[in-house]
Amino acid sequence: KQLDIVVANYGTNDIGILLGDGLGNFATQEIFSTGYDSIPYSLVISDLNNDNKLDVIVANHGTNNIGLFFGRGNGSFEEQFIISTGYESQPYSVAVHDLNNDTYMDIIVACSGLNTIDVLLGFGNRTFTIPYKYSTNNNSFPLSLAIGDFDNDNKLDIAVANYDNKSVGIFFGYGNGYFTDQMIFFSVSSNFNPYAIAAGDFNGDNRLDIAVVNYDYNYVDIVL
């Protein structure tokens, strides 16, 4: 199996595809534009339309949208299909998961400009619901997402790193694509600016834990 690399080039407003040969070597980057002043910050790979071909989903911070690049299965992609996340939403990161167990992939977006996370439920045919917005509270500046079952009820939840109000919040899922209001899972009044998060069972107790990158203070917090 020959793995490839996909990068978000926020300085040149495009994504780059580097095809691998399986030996650690990669072809010259092939560029796909995300649009003028789009400032793509984050991307994720998934099969959005159930054609067994990988697609690229990118958060375009500068143009307030997410871009979908549907794959042809040969390393090339169609032109970007855009879904708006709203005026001044400034999407910062994006995640993909099947949130409602219908076998179709759904999209979750951290919108730093509006202090929300957006959930777009997929229909498996390149179409999605309009973004349903969940508040992360005023002046929270959500930057990063982690998807997992944090309360062991077999329903997916969404964790979010809120940079400006120094907290990690969780939206607990109902299993149907809808979620509770945010519950603050971890908060520190000082020396804590969560920039990125990841979920995993770090201590072997069969419960998900959260690792948090503390951007301004140069360390990683582990919340068990």
C-alpha positions in Angstrom: 0.0 0.0 0.0 1.4 3.4 -1.0 0.5 6.2 1.3 0.3 9.8 0.1 0.5 13.2 1.8 -2.1 16.0 1.7 -1.2 19.4 3.1 -3.1 22.7 3.6 -1.0 25.6 2.3 -2.5 28.6 4.0 0.1 31.0 2.5 -0.7 30.1 -1.1 -4.4 29.3 -0.8 -4.3 25.8 -2.0 -3.9 22.1 -0.9 -1.0 20.0 -2.1 -1.1 16.3 -2.9 2.2 14.4 -2.8 1.8 10.8 -4.1 4.0 8.2 -2.5 5.8 5.3 -4.0 5.7 3.2 -0.8 9.5 3.5 -0.3 9.4 6.9 1.5 9.7 8.9 -1.7 7.0 11.3 -2.9 6.2 13.0 -6.2 6.3 16.8 -6.7 3.4 18.4 -5.0 0.3 18.8 -7.2 -1.7 21.9 -6.3 -5.5 22.3 -6.1 -6.7 25.9 -5.4 -9.0 26.6 -2.5 -9.7 30.1 -3.8 -8.4 33.7 -3.4 -7.7 34.7 0.2 -9.2 31.4 1.4 -6.4 30.7 4.0 -6.9 27.0 4.4 -6.0 26.0 7.9 -7.0 22.4 8.4 -8.0 19.4 6.3 -9.2 15.8 6.8 -9.5 12.8 4.4 -12.7 10.7 4.1 -15.0 9.1 1.5 -18.0 11.4 1.6 -20.1 10.0 -1.2 -19.5 6.2 -0.7 -17.8 5.6 -4.0 -14.7 4.0 -2.4 -12.6 7.0 -3.4 -11.0 9.3 -0.9 -12.1 12.9 -0.7 -10.5 16.0 0.9 -12.3 18.3 3.2 -10.7 21.7 4.0 -11.5 24.5 6.4 -11.1 27.8 4.5 -10.6 30.3 7.3 -10.4 33.4 5.1 -13.5 32.8 3.0 -15.8 31.5 5.7 -16.5 28.1 4.1 -15.4 24.5 3.9 -14.2 23.1 0.6 -14.8 19.6 -0.6 -12.5 18.0 -3.2 -14.1 14.8 -4.4 -11.5 12.2 -5.4 -11.3 10.3 -8.7 -9.4 7.5 -7.1 -6.2 8.1 -9.1 -4.7 10.9 -7.0 -6.5 13.6 -8.8 -9.6 15.6 -7.6 -12.5 17.5 -9.0 -12.6 21.3 -8.5 -13.5 22.5 -5.0 -17.2 22.4 -4.0 -17.9 25.0 -1.4 -20.3 25.0 1.6 -20.6 28.2 3.5 -20.3 28.3 7.3 -21.6 31.8 7.6 -20.4 35.4 7.5 -17.2 35.9 9.6 -17.4 32.3 10.8 -13.6 31.8 10.1 -13.5 28.0 10.3 -10.3 26.8 11.9 -10.5 23.1 11.9 -12.6 20.3 10.5 -13.4 16.7 11.4 -15.4 13.9 9.8 -17.3 11.0 11.4 -20.6 9.1 11.1 -22.5 10.9 13.9 -25.9 9.3 13.4 -25.1 5.8 12.4 -26.6 6.0 8.9 -23.3 4.8 7.3 -22.8 8.3 5.7 -20.0 10.6 6.8 -20.9 13.9 8.5 -18.7 17.0 8.9 -17.9 18.9 12.1 -16.3 22.4 11.9 -14.8 24.6 14.6 -15.8 28.2 13.6 -13.5 30.5 15.6 -15.1 33.7 14.4 -18.7 32.9 15.5 -17.7 30.9 18.6 -19.6 27.8 17.4 -19.1 24.3 16.2 -21.1 23.4 13.1 -22.5 19.9 12.3 -23.4 19.0 8.7 -25.1 15.7 8.4 -24.3 13.8 5.2 -26.6 11.9 2.9 -23.9 10.0 1.1 -24.6 11.7 -2.3 -22.4 14.8 -2.0 -25.2 16.7 -0.2 -25.4 17.8 3.5 -27.8 19.4 5.8 -27.3 23.1 6.4 -24.8 23.7 9.2 -26.4 23.3 12.6 -24.6 25.6 15.0 -23.7 24.8 18.7 -22.4 27.6 20.8 -19.0 27.3 22.5 -19.8 30.6 24.5 -18.9 34.2 23.8 -15.2 34.9 23.2 -14.2 31.2 23.3 -12.4 31.1 20.0 -12.8 27.3 19.3 -9.8 25.9 17.4 -9.6 22.1 17.5 -12.0 19.1 17.6 -11.8 15.5 18.8 -14.6 13.0 18.2 -15.2 10.0 20.5 -17.5 8.4 23.0 -16.4 10.2 26.2 -19.2 8.9 28.4 -19.3 5.2 27.3 -22.9 5.3 26.1 -22.0 4.1 22.6 -22.9 7.5 21.1 -20.3 9.8 19.6 -19.5 13.1 21.4 -17.6 16.2 20.3 -14.7 17.7 22.3 -13.5 21.2 21.4 -10.5 23.3 22.5 -11.6 26.8 23.3 -8.5 28.9 23.1 -9.6 32.3 24.5 -11.7 31.1 27.4 -9.1 28.5 28.5 -11.3 25.5 28.4 -12.1 22.2 26.8 -15.8 21.6 26.2 -17.8 18.5 25.3 -21.0 18.2 23.4 -22.6 14.9 24.3 -24.3 13.1 21.4 -27.8 11.6 21.3 -26.8 9.2 18.6 -29.0 10.8 16.0 -26.6 13.6 14.9 -27.8 16.0 17.5 -26.0 17.1 20.7 -26.4 18.6 24.1 -25.3 22.1 24.8 -21.6 22.4 25.7 -20.5 21.2 29.0 -17.1 22.5 30.2 -14.9 19.4 30.8 -11.7 21.1 31.8 -10.9 24.8 32.5 -8.0 26.6 34.0 -8.0 30.3 34.8 -4.4 31.0 33.9 -1.4 29.5 32.0 -3.7 27.6 29.7 -4.5 28.3 26.1 -5.7 25.0 24.4 -4.7 25.1 20.7 -5.1 21.4 19.7 -6.7 18.3 21.2 -6.6 14.6 20.6 -8.5 11.7 22.2 -7.3 8.3 23.2 -7.2 5.8 26.1 -3.8 6.8 27.5 -4.0 4.8 30.8 -5.7 1.6 29.6 -8.9 2.0 31.6 -11.2 1.7 28.6 -12.2 5.3 28.9 -11.2 8.0 26.5 -8.8 10.7 27.7 -7.9 14.0 26.1 -4.5 15.4 25.3 -4.3 19.2 25.0 -1.6 21.3 23.4 -1.0 24.4 25.5 0.2 26.8 22.9 1.4 29.8 24.8 3.0 27.8 27.7 4.9 25.1 25.7 3.5 21.9 27.3 0.9 19.3 26.8 -1.9 18.6 29.3 -3.4 15.1 29.7 -6.9 15.0 31.1 -7.8 11.5 32.3 
